Amino acid sequence: MPPVTLPDDLRHEYAEINGIRMHYVEAGQGDVVILFLHGFPESWYSWRHQIAHFANRYRVVAPDQRGYNETEAIGPYDTATLQADVLALIQHLGVERVHLVAHDWGAMIAWLLAINHPEALKSLTICNVPHPAIFAKQVRRNPRQMLRSWYVLFFQVPWLPEKVLAAQGYHRLARMIIRDTRPGTFTREDVKRMLEAWRRQGLGGGINWYRAAVRGRGMRLPDPVPLITTPTILIWGEDDIALGKELTYGTDEYVQDLTVHYLPNTSHWVQQEEPEAVNRFIEEHLRRVEERVPA
């Protein structure tokens, strides 16, 4: 895969967002904002392909979320706080609603925003994370998914996960991710950026997201779970070693306007491994949503 050329007008911004100093990148112009939320153990840079593709037509924004890279690692890390971070960032950007695109843990926060704060979203794109109600059922009843989620329990141990991931200067973690993807997914520059982000302040902030989730703070869903009315697409790499494809089944029970795109022979790191397909799905989704808006 050829190296990505980021937009010439890419800007690194810092702002006080919900009580922390948040770093985000921004490119492009206009009133329509695409907001990208990364997962674990990533940063804004995991959206490089999407930023490069969409910045000539939209205003694109990708933050380092709480505890990652250049954003302060200050708790709490419960999902209510993490949702509030995104809502405060949207307000800071000076818009009422955004097209939200999210992966992994960022996608879990995006699902919760669509449930609890639909007024902030124009559309929703989810990459390789199931609806939280489905995940909660599967992790209790599906032995295969229980085994796949072993790392969540490991992350509950104090200090040890941070030490293990930092071993060999984070090179071992980088090799694990690279081996999980198709050859050529990551360039040397990409690996360098990953290592720099992890070494900046460690991965304790991201691990604390898992700890807070297991302790149950902010993870409870309303009963009954509200139907998501935001137009939604779910993009799923079928070779995800941590989250099985069966976690996508039944999503239409919780989402009124849903399209699912499966990508065979693609890992959990879908937007980086198959950027052209992911960009195409997002582009088609945004066009459909915008065509519905009355002039």
C-alpha positions as CSV (number, residue, x, y, z in Angstrom):
1,M,0.0,0.0,0.0
2,P,1.5,3.4,-1.0
3,P,2.3,5.9,1.8
4,V,-0.5,8.4,2.6
5,T,-0.1,12.0,1.7
6,L,-1.8,14.0,4.4
7,P,-3.6,17.3,3.4
8,D,-1.4,20.4,3.2
9,D,-3.8,22.2,5.4
10,L,-3.7,19.6,8.2
11,R,-3.7,21.5,11.5
12,H,-2.8,20.2,15.0
13,E,-5.0,21.9,17.5
14,Y,-5.2,21.8,21.3
15,A,-8.2,22.9,23.4
16,E,-9.7,22.5,26.9
17,I,-12.4,19.9,26.3
18,N,-14.5,18.6,29.2
19,G,-11.7,19.4,31.7
20,I,-8.7,18.0,29.8
21,R,-6.3,19.3,27.3
22,M,-7.3,17.5,24.1
23,H,-5.2,17.3,20.9
24,Y,-7.0,16.9,17.6
25,V,-6.1,17.3,13.9
26,E,-8.3,19.1,11.5
27,A,-8.3,19.6,7.7
28,G,-10.6,20.9,5.1
29,Q,-13.3,23.5,5.2
30,G,-17.0,23.9,5.3
31,D,-20.0,23.5,7.5
32,V,-20.2,19.7,7.3
33,V,-17.9,17.9,9.8
34,I,-16.8,14.3,9.7
35,L,-15.6,13.4,13.2
36,F,-13.4,10.3,13.5
37,L,-13.0,8.4,16.8
38,H,-10.1,5.9,17.1
39,G,-9.9,2.8,19.3
40,F,-7.3,1.0,21.4
41,P,-4.3,1.3,21.1
42,E,-4.5,3.9,18.4
43,S,-4.5,7.7,17.9
44,W,-5.8,10.2,15.4
45,Y,-3.3,8.8,12.9
46,S,-5.2,5.6,12.4
47,W,-7.6,7.6,10.3
48,R,-4.9,8.9,7.9
49,H,-6.4,7.3,4.8
50,Q,-9.8,8.7,5.6
51,I,-8.5,12.2,6.4
52,A,-6.5,12.3,3.1
53,H,-9.6,11.1,1.1
54,F,-12.3,13.3,2.6
55,A,-10.5,16.6,3.4
56,N,-11.1,18.0,0.0
57,R,-14.9,17.9,0.4
58,Y,-15.5,18.1,4.1
59,R,-14.1,19.5,7.3
60,V,-12.5,16.5,8.9
61,V,-11.6,16.2,12.6
62,A,-9.8,13.4,14.4
63,P,-9.0,13.7,18.1
64,D,-6.6,11.8,20.3
65,Q,-9.2,10.6,22.8
66,R,-8.8,10.8,26.6
67,G,-5.5,9.2,27.7
68,Y,-4.1,8.7,24.3
69,N,-1.0,10.2,22.5
70,E,-1.1,14.0,23.0
71,T,-4.4,14.2,25.0
72,E,-4.1,14.3,28.8
73,A,-4.4,11.0,30.6
74,I,-6.7,12.2,33.4
75,G,-9.7,10.2,34.6
76,P,-12.4,9.4,35.0
77,Y,-12.7,7.0,32.1
78,D,-16.3,5.8,32.3
79,T,-18.3,5.9,29.2
80,A,-20.5,8.8,30.4
81,T,-17.3,10.9,30.6
82,L,-16.1,9.7,27.3
83,Q,-19.4,10.6,25.6
84,A,-19.2,14.0,27.3
85,D,-15.7,14.5,25.8
86,V,-17.1,14.0,22.3
87,L,-20.1,16.2,22.8
88,A,-17.8,19.0,24.2
89,L,-15.5,18.7,21.2
90,I,-18.5,19.0,18.8
91,Q,-19.6,22.1,20.7
92,H,-16.0,23.5,20.5
93,L,-16.0,22.9,16.8
94,G,-19.0,25.3,16.5
95,V,-21.4,22.8,14.9
96,E,-24.6,21.2,16.1
97,R,-24.2,17.8,14.5
98,V,-21.5,15.7,12.8
99,H,-21.1,12.6,10.7
100,L,-19.6,10.3,13.2
101,V,-17.1,7.6,12.0
102,A,-15.6,5.3,14.7
103,H,-13.6,2.2,15.2
104,D,-13.1,-0.2,18.1
105,W,-13.5,1.6,21.5
106,G,-14.3,4.8,19.7
107,A,-17.1,2.9,18.0
108,M,-18.5,1.8,21.4
109,I,-18.7,5.4,22.4
110,A,-20.3,6.2,19.1
111,W,-23.0,3.6,19.6
112,L,-23.7,5.1,23.1
113,L,-23.9,8.6,21.6
114,A,-26.4,7.4,19.0
115,I,-28.5,5.9,21.8
116,N,-28.2,8.7,24.3
117,H,-27.5,11.8,22.2
118,P,-28.9,11.3,18.7
119,E,-29.4,15.1,18.3
120,A,-25.6,15.4,17.9
121,L,-25.3,13.0,14.9
122,K,-26.2,13.4,11.2
123,S,-25.0,9.8,10.4
124,L,-23.1,7.0,12.1
125,T,-20.4,4.7,10.7
126,I,-19.2,1.9,12.9
127,C,-16.1,-0.2,12.2
128,N,-15.7,-3.6,13.9
129,V,-17.6,-3.1,17.1
130,P,-21.0,-4.6,17.8
131,H,-24.0,-2.7,19.3
132,P,-23.4,-2.7,23.1
133,A,-26.6,-4.7,23.8
134,I,-25.5,-7.5,21.5
135,F,-22.0,-7.5,22.9
136,A,-23.4,-7.7,26.5
137,K,-25.5,-10.8,25.6
138,Q,-22.8,-12.5,23.6
139,V,-20.0,-12.1,26.1
140,R,-22.2,-13.8,28.7
141,R,-23.7,-16.6,26.6
142,N,-21.1,-17.3,23.8
143,P,-18.2,-19.3,25.1
144,R,-16.2,-18.6,22.0
145,Q,-16.6,-14.8,22.5
146,M,-15.7,-15.2,26.1
147,L,-12.4,-16.7,25.1
148,R,-11.8,-14.1,22.5
149,S,-12.3,-11.4,25.1
150,W,-9.7,-12.8,27.6
151,Y,-7.6,-9.6,27.3
152,V,-10.4,-7.6,28.9
153,L,-9.9,-9.5,32.1
154,F,-6.1,-9.3,31.9
155,F,-6.5,-5.5,31.6
156,Q,-8.1,-5.4,35.0
157,V,-4.8,-6.3,36.7
158,P,-3.1,-3.3,38.2
159,W,0.1,-2.0,36.4
160,L,1.0,-5.4,34.8
161,P,-0.8,-4.8,31.4
162,E,1.0,-1.5,31.0
163,K,4.4,-3.3,31.6
164,V,3.6,-6.1,29.2
165,L,2.5,-3.9,26.3
166,A,5.6,-1.6,26.9
167,A,8.0,-4.5,26.6
168,Q,10.8,-4.1,24.0
169,G,9.9,-0.5,23.6
170,Y,6.4,-1.4,22.3
171,H,8.0,-3.2,19.3
172,R,6.3,-6.5,20.3
173,L,2.9,-4.8,20.3
174,A,3.6,-3.3,16.9
175,R,4.6,-6.7,15.5
176,M,1.4,-8.2,16.9
177,I,-0.7,-5.7,15.0
178,I,1.3,-6.0,11.8
179,R,1.1,-9.8,11.8
180,D,-2.7,-9.5,12.2
181,T,-3.0,-7.5,8.9
182,R,-2.3,-8.1,5.3
183,P,1.4,-7.5,4.3
184,G,1.9,-3.8,3.3
185,T,-0.9,-2.4,5.5
186,F,1.6,-0.5,7.5
187,T,4.6,1.4,6.2
188,R,7.8,2.2,8.2
189,E,6.4,5.7,8.8
190,D,3.2,4.2,10.1
191,V,5.1,2.0,12.6
192,K,7.2,5.0,13.6
193,R,4.1,7.0,14.3
194,M,2.5,4.2,16.4
195,L,5.6,3.8,18.5
196,E,5.9,7.5,19.1
197,A,2.3,7.7,20.2
198,W,2.6,4.8,22.6
199,R,5.9,6.0,24.1
200,R,4.6,9.5,24.7
201,Q,2.7,8.7,27.8
202,G,2.2,4.9,27.7
203,L,-1.1,3.0,27.2
204,G,-2.4,3.3,30.8
205,G,-5.1,5.7,29.7
206,G,-6.5,3.4,27.1
207,I,-6.3,0.4,29.5
208,N,-8.2,2.4,32.0
209,W,-11.2,2.6,29.6
210,Y,-11.4,-1.3,29.9
211,R,-11.1,-1.1,33.7
212,A,-13.8,1.5,34.0
213,A,-16.1,-0.5,31.7
214,V,-15.8,-3.7,33.7
215,R,-16.5,-1.9,36.9
216,G,-19.8,-0.9,35.2
217,R,-19.6,2.9,35.5
218,G,-21.7,4.3,32.7
219,M,-22.1,1.1,30.7
220,R,-25.8,0.5,31.7
221,L,-28.2,0.9,28.8
222,P,-31.7,2.2,29.1
223,D,-34.4,-0.4,29.5
224,P,-35.8,-0.9,26.9
225,V,-32.9,0.0,24.7
226,P,-34.0,2.9,22.4
227,L,-34.1,2.2,18.7
228,I,-31.3,4.2,16.9
229,T,-32.8,6.3,14.3
230,T,-29.6,7.9,13.0
231,P,-28.7,6.5,9.5
232,T,-26.1,3.9,10.2
233,I,-23.6,1.7,8.4
234,L,-21.6,-1.1,10.0
235,I,-18.3,-2.1,8.3
236,W,-16.9,-5.4,9.5
237,G,-13.6,-7.1,8.7
238,E,-14.5,-10.8,8.9
239,D,-11.1,-12.0,10.1
240,D,-11.3,-10.0,13.4
241,I,-9.6,-12.3,16.0
242,A,-11.1,-10.5,19.0
243,L,-14.7,-10.0,17.8
244,G,-16.6,-12.6,15.9
245,K,-18.8,-11.9,12.9
246,E,-21.8,-13.3,14.7
247,L,-21.7,-10.2,16.9
248,T,-23.2,-8.3,13.9
249,Y,-26.3,-10.5,13.7
250,G,-29.4,-8.9,15.0
251,T,-28.1,-5.4,14.8
252,D,-31.2,-4.4,12.8
253,E,-33.3,-5.0,15.9
254,Y,-31.6,-2.0,17.5
255,V,-31.1,0.3,14.4
256,Q,-33.9,1.5,12.2
257,D,-31.8,2.5,9.2
258,L,-28.9,0.0,8.9
259,T,-26.6,-1.2,6.1
260,V,-23.9,-3.8,6.9
261,H,-20.8,-4.2,4.8
262,Y,-18.6,-7.3,5.3
263,L,-15.0,-7.4,4.2
264,P,-13.6,-10.9,3.8
265,N,-10.0,-11.6,4.5
266,T,-9.8,-8.4,6.5
267,S,-8.7,-8.0,10.1
268,H,-10.0,-5.8,13.0
269,W,-7.9,-2.9,11.7
270,V,-10.3,-2.5,8.8
271,Q,-10.0,1.2,8.0
272,Q,-6.2,0.8,7.7
273,E,-6.2,-2.6,5.9
274,E,-8.9,-1.8,3.4
275,P,-9.0,2.0,3.2
276,E,-10.3,2.2,-0.3
277,A,-13.4,0.0,0.4
278,V,-14.0,1.7,3.8
279,N,-13.8,5.2,2.1
280,R,-16.2,4.1,-0.6
281,F,-18.7,2.8,1.9
282,I,-18.5,6.0,4.0
283,E,-18.8,8.2,0.8
284,E,-21.9,6.4,-0.4
285,H,-23.4,6.6,3.1
286,L,-22.8,10.3,3.4
287,R,-24.2,10.9,-0.1
288,R,-27.4,9.0,0.7
289,V,-27.8,10.9,4.0
290,E,-27.2,14.3,2.4
291,E,-29.7,13.6,-0.4
292,R,-32.4,13.1,2.1
293,V,-31.9,16.5,3.6
294,P,-34.5,19.0,2.1
295,A,-33.0,21.9,0.2
